[in-house]
Amino acid sequence: MESTPVLFVVNIAAAALLIWAVRLVRTGFERALGAKLRLWLRRSLSNRLAAAG
């Protein structure tokens, strides 16, 4: 016998934790590599061929 409401709540909680973890990783990268990352993105996205790669 499956308890569907419980599984639903567990899945929602897991999705929320995943989204939160991705946010933590993103902010960590931004803090560690902020200016360098922005400069690299600006340079690589200025050329369409390089941006596609």
Buried (B, 14 or more C-beta within 10 A) or exposed (E): EEEEEEEEEEEEEEEEEEEEEEEEEEEEEEEEEEEEEEEEEEEEEEEEEEEEE
